[in-house]
């Protein structure tokens, strides 16, 4: 599911910029969702021949990464996150008595998810060549859920020369 955010083109330079918002629902507390085909489709639809695709999460408890979609590696990544940022550690963020009074009613004790997201990063920039997303043979784009299950949003912005100008 997506909503077109914007589309802009400068006729004299051939520069084109297109953006989409994408919503999905995660099913697990920690989940790696392969969004490569969604991003690749946004690149194809953008009309950009050569440029950059930026993928950014809209949440502070998710991340965007590029890695291999291999089940054992996915398990390794989950275990690595648990070793580096244990879910059962003490996080000041989880202490409601010390937090800002604007805590939402559905707030979860998710200090670990915020710390994990900070380590992984909120966005990636990917090259667009010949109107296609340029990834290595095993590279895939993932939205990493760290506090699910929840509805999640990410944006894809593609900018570069128009395919006609390339």
C-alpha positions as CSV (number, residue, x, y, z in Angstrom):
1,X,0.0,0.0,0.0
2,X,1.5,3.4,-0.9
3,X,0.6,7.0,-1.2
4,X,2.3,9.2,-3.8
5,X,4.0,12.0,-1.8
6,X,5.2,14.1,-4.7
7,X,6.6,14.2,-8.2
8,X,8.7,17.0,-9.6
9,X,10.7,17.5,-12.8
10,X,12.8,20.4,-14.0
11,X,12.3,20.5,-17.7
12,X,15.6,22.3,-18.6
13,X,17.9,20.1,-16.6
14,X,16.0,16.8,-16.8
15,X,16.2,16.4,-13.0
16,X,13.4,14.3,-11.7
17,X,12.4,13.7,-8.1
18,X,9.6,11.3,-7.0
19,X,8.6,10.1,-3.6
20,X,6.2,7.5,-2.1
21,X,5.2,6.6,1.4
22,X,4.7,2.9,2.0
23,X,2.8,1.3,4.9
24,X,3.1,-2.3,6.0
25,X,2.2,-4.3,9.1
26,X,4.9,-6.3,10.9
27,X,4.0,-9.5,12.7
28,X,6.8,-10.0,15.2
29,X,8.7,-8.1,17.9
30,X,11.9,-8.3,15.9
31,X,11.4,-8.9,12.2
32,X,13.4,-8.2,9.1
33,X,11.0,-7.4,6.2
34,X,12.5,-7.6,2.7
35,X,11.2,-4.4,0.9
36,X,13.6,-4.7,-2.0
37,X,10.9,-5.3,-4.6
38,X,8.8,-2.4,-3.3
39,X,11.8,0.0,-3.6
40,X,12.7,-1.4,-7.0
41,X,9.2,-0.8,-8.3
42,X,9.3,2.8,-7.0
43,X,12.5,3.3,-8.9
44,X,11.0,1.8,-12.1
45,X,7.9,4.0,-11.8
46,X,9.9,7.2,-11.1
47,X,11.2,7.6,-14.6
48,X,14.7,8.2,-13.2
49,X,17.5,6.8,-15.4
50,X,20.6,7.6,-13.3
51,X,20.5,8.9,-9.7
52,X,19.9,7.9,-6.1
53,X,17.1,6.2,-4.3
54,X,16.8,7.1,-0.6
55,X,14.8,4.7,1.7
56,X,14.0,6.1,5.2
57,X,11.9,4.7,8.0
58,X,9.4,7.0,9.7
59,X,9.8,5.4,13.2
60,X,12.4,5.6,15.9
61,X,12.1,1.8,16.7
62,X,12.7,0.5,13.2
63,X,15.7,0.7,10.9
64,X,16.6,0.3,7.2
65,X,19.6,-1.9,6.3
66,X,21.0,-3.6,3.2
67,X,22.1,-7.2,3.7
68,X,21.6,-10.8,2.5
69,X,18.2,-12.5,2.8
70,X,19.3,-15.8,4.2
71,X,17.4,-17.4,7.1
72,X,20.5,-18.3,9.2
73,X,21.9,-14.8,8.8
74,X,18.5,-13.3,9.9
75,X,18.8,-15.5,13.1
76,X,22.4,-14.3,13.6
77,X,21.4,-10.7,13.3
78,X,18.6,-11.1,15.9
79,X,21.0,-12.8,18.3
80,X,23.6,-10.1,17.7
81,X,21.1,-7.4,18.6
82,X,20.1,-9.3,21.8
83,X,23.8,-9.6,22.8
84,X,24.6,-5.9,22.1
85,X,21.3,-4.5,23.4
86,X,19.6,-7.0,25.7
87,X,15.8,-6.6,26.0
88,X,15.9,-7.3,29.7
89,X,18.5,-4.7,30.6
90,X,17.5,-1.5,32.5
91,X,16.7,1.4,30.3
92,X,15.9,4.9,31.7
93,X,13.5,5.3,28.8
94,X,11.3,2.6,30.3
95,X,10.9,4.3,33.7
96,X,7.5,6.1,33.4
97,X,8.1,7.9,36.7
98,X,11.0,9.8,35.2
99,X,9.6,10.3,31.7
100,X,7.9,13.3,30.2
101,X,4.2,13.4,31.0
102,X,3.3,13.1,27.3
103,X,3.6,9.4,27.3
104,X,1.0,7.9,25.0
105,X,-1.5,5.4,26.3
106,X,-0.1,2.6,24.1
107,X,3.5,3.3,25.1
108,X,5.6,0.1,25.6
109,X,8.8,-0.3,27.6
110,X,10.9,-0.2,24.4
111,X,14.3,1.4,25.4
112,X,16.0,-1.6,23.8
113,X,14.2,-1.0,20.5
114,X,15.3,2.6,20.4
115,X,18.9,1.8,21.2
116,X,19.0,-1.0,18.5
117,X,17.5,1.4,15.9
118,X,20.2,3.9,16.7
119,X,22.9,1.3,16.0
120,X,21.4,0.2,12.7
121,X,20.3,3.5,11.2
122,X,17.2,5.1,9.8
123,X,18.0,5.2,6.1
124,X,20.0,4.0,3.2
125,X,20.9,5.6,-0.2
126,X,21.1,3.3,-3.2
127,X,22.4,3.9,-6.7
128,X,20.0,4.0,-9.7
129,X,21.6,3.0,-13.0
130,X,19.8,2.5,-16.3
131,X,16.4,3.0,-14.6
132,X,17.0,0.2,-12.2
133,X,18.0,-0.2,-8.5
134,X,21.7,-1.1,-8.5
135,X,22.3,-3.8,-5.8
136,X,25.0,-6.5,-5.5
137,X,24.0,-10.1,-6.3
138,X,23.0,-10.9,-2.7
139,X,22.0,-7.5,-1.5
140,X,18.4,-6.8,-0.3
141,X,16.8,-3.9,1.4
142,X,15.2,-4.5,4.8
143,X,12.9,-2.6,7.1
144,X,14.0,-3.9,10.5
145,X,11.2,-4.0,13.1
146,X,12.5,-3.7,16.6
147,X,9.2,-3.1,18.6
148,X,6.5,-5.0,16.8
149,X,4.1,-6.0,15.8
150,X,2.8,-2.7,14.5
151,X,1.8,-0.8,11.4
152,X,5.0,0.8,9.9
153,X,5.7,3.5,7.4
154,X,8.8,4.1,5.3
155,X,9.4,6.5,2.4
156,X,11.2,6.1,-0.9
157,X,12.6,9.2,-2.7
158,X,14.1,8.7,-6.1
159,X,16.1,11.6,-7.7
160,X,18.2,11.9,-10.8
161,X,18.1,12.4,-14.5
162,X,15.0,11.6,-16.4
163,X,15.2,8.3,-18.2
164,X,14.7,10.2,-21.5
165,X,17.7,12.4,-20.7
166,X,20.0,9.5,-19.6
